[in-house]
């Protein structure tokens, strides 16, 4: 009987602990959502330095939440748009958000842009290509492939750029007017390649 009592007490403690954890996580999530809304309001009035400080504090307080992953993107973007690409790269690389969901894809697209600003063309190319492979939306795929092609052009890899423009064109219907821009870019790199292009 004593054993059964101990088991019952253990189960009650386990259930109580589970309920406490669920309630704690729910309260933390609500607090994070409300705090992030306040930061968005700070950004909306162009108080960018205040917003950076608030986001840094937010990341310490709400690490591990979905809202913290969104905050990483906001902080990285603010640094990038204020001309501080190295800090943006540090923030985004340290967070390592991966590619498992749209937030991760968005973060890595921003990271690729920061690499571009720093002239880190191989890193930009690699990241844009992975974004293109992981993205679901055609416009994201095209934009990422186009940026990767530009990175290849900056590295004088015109043949590789042509391959990416061809990949972009393959995502359009034959009569889609959106093809025009990429057909023009493909023609440009083929001209740089000379008479062997397209053979």
C-alpha positions in Angstrom: 0.0 0.0 0.0 2.9 2.4 0.8 4.3 1.7 -2.6 1.0 2.5 -4.3 0.9 5.7 -2.3 4.4 6.7 -3.4 3.5 6.0 -7.0 0.4 8.0 -6.8 2.3 11.0 -5.3 5.0 10.7 -8.0 2.3 10.7 -10.7 0.6 13.8 -9.1 3.9 15.6 -9.0 4.6 14.7 -12.6 1.3 15.9 -13.8 1.6 19.1 -11.7 5.1 19.7 -13.1 3.8 19.2 -16.7 0.9 21.6 -16.1 3.3 24.2 -14.7 5.7 23.8 -17.6 2.9 24.2 -20.2 1.5 27.3 -18.4 5.0 28.7 -18.1 5.7 28.3 -21.8 2.3 29.8 -22.7 3.0 32.8 -20.5 6.5 33.2 -21.8 5.2 33.1 -25.4 2.5 35.7 -24.7 5.1 37.9 -23.0 7.5 37.5 -26.0 4.7 38.4 -28.5 3.8 41.5 -26.6 7.4 42.6 -26.1 8.1 42.1 -29.8 5.1 44.2 -30.8 6.6 47.0 -28.6 9.9 46.7 -30.5 8.0 46.9 -33.8 6.5 50.1 -32.7 9.9 51.4 -31.8 11.1 50.6 -35.3 8.1 52.2 -36.8 9.1 55.6 -35.3 12.6 55.1 -36.7 14.2 54.8 -33.3 16.6 52.2 -34.7 19.4 52.4 -32.1 16.8 51.9 -29.3 15.3 49.0 -31.2 18.7 47.3 -31.6 19.3 47.5 -27.8 15.8 46.2 -27.1 16.3 43.3 -29.5 19.6 42.3 -27.9 17.9 42.3 -24.5 14.9 40.4 -26.0 17.1 37.7 -27.3 18.7 37.1 -23.9 15.2 36.9 -22.2 13.3 34.8 -24.8 16.0 32.6 -26.3 14.5 29.4 -27.7 11.1 30.9 -28.6 9.8 31.4 -32.2 9.7 35.1 -31.4 13.4 35.1 -30.7 14.0 33.7 -34.2 12.0 36.5 -35.7 14.0 39.0 -33.5 17.3 37.7 -34.9 16.1 38.6 -38.4 15.0 42.1 -37.2 18.3 42.8 -35.5 20.3 41.5 -38.5 18.3 43.7 -40.8 18.7 46.8 -38.7 22.4 46.4 -38.6 22.6 45.7 -42.3 20.4 48.7 -43.2 22.5 51.0 -41.0 25.7 50.0 -42.9 27.0 47.5 -40.3 27.2 44.4 -42.4 29.8 42.6 -40.2 27.6 42.9 -37.1 24.6 41.7 -39.1 26.7 38.7 -40.3 27.7 37.9 -36.7 24.2 38.1 -35.4 22.8 35.8 -38.2 25.7 33.3 -38.2 25.6 33.0 -34.4 21.8 32.3 -34.4 22.3 29.6 -37.0 18.5 29.4 -37.8 18.9 26.7 -40.5 16.5 26.2 -43.4 13.8 24.1 -41.8 11.0 26.8 -42.1 10.3 30.1 -43.8 11.9 32.1 -40.9 15.2 30.2 -41.5 15.0 30.7 -45.2 14.4 34.4 -44.7 17.3 34.7 -42.2 19.7 33.0 -44.6 18.6 35.2 -47.5 19.4 38.2 -45.3 22.7 36.6 -44.4 23.5 36.2 -48.1 22.7 39.9 -48.7 25.1 40.8 -45.9 27.8 38.7 -47.5 27.2 40.6 -50.8 27.7 43.9 -49.0 31.0 42.6 -47.6 32.1 41.4 -51.0 32.2 37.8 -49.8 30.9 36.5 -53.1 31.6 32.8 -52.7 29.7 32.8 -49.3 26.9 34.8 -50.9 26.6 32.4 -53.8 26.6 29.3 -51.6 24.0 30.7 -49.3 21.7 32.0 -52.1 21.9 28.6 -53.8 20.8 26.9 -50.6 18.0 29.3 -50.1 16.8 28.6 -53.6 17.0 24.9 -53.0 15.0 25.1 -49.7 12.4 27.8 -50.7 8.9 26.9 -51.7 7.8 30.1 -53.5 8.8 30.7 -57.1 9.5 34.4 -56.6 11.9 33.6 -53.7 13.6 30.8 -55.8 14.0 33.2 -58.8 15.4 36.0 -56.7 17.8 33.8 -54.9 19.1 32.2 -58.2 19.4 35.6 -59.7 21.5 36.9 -56.8 23.6 33.8 -56.9 24.1 34.4 -60.6 25.2 37.9 -59.9 27.7 36.6 -57.3 29.1 34.3 -59.9 29.4 37.2 -62.4 31.4 39.1 -59.8 33.7 36.1 -59.6 34.0 36.1 -63.4 32.2 32.8 -63.6 30.0 33.8 -66.5 29.3 30.2 -67.6 28.0 29.4 -64.1 25.9 32.5 -64.1 24.4 31.4 -67.5 23.4 28.1 -66.0 21.5 29.8 -63.2 19.7 32.1 -65.6 18.6 29.0 -67.5 17.3 27.5 -64.2 15.3 30.6 -63.6 13.8 30.5 -67.1 12.8 26.9 -66.6 10.5 28.1 -63.8 8.4 30.2 -66.2 5.8 29.2 -68.8 7.0 29.9 -72.3 4.7 32.9 -72.8 5.2 34.4 -69.3 6.3 38.1 -69.7 8.5 37.7 -66.6 11.0 35.7 -68.8 12.2 38.9 -70.5 14.5 40.2 -67.8 16.3 36.9 -67.4 16.5 36.3 -71.1 18.3 39.6 -71.4 20.7 38.7 -68.6 21.3 35.3 -70.1 22.1 37.0 -73.4 24.5 39.4 -71.7 26.6 36.6 -70.1 26.5 34.5 -73.3 28.0 37.5 -75.1 30.8 37.7 -72.5 31.4 34.0 -73.1 31.9 34.5 -76.8 31.2 32.3 -79.8 31.3 29.1 -77.8 28.3 30.1 -75.7 25.3 28.0 -76.2 27.2 25.5 -78.4 
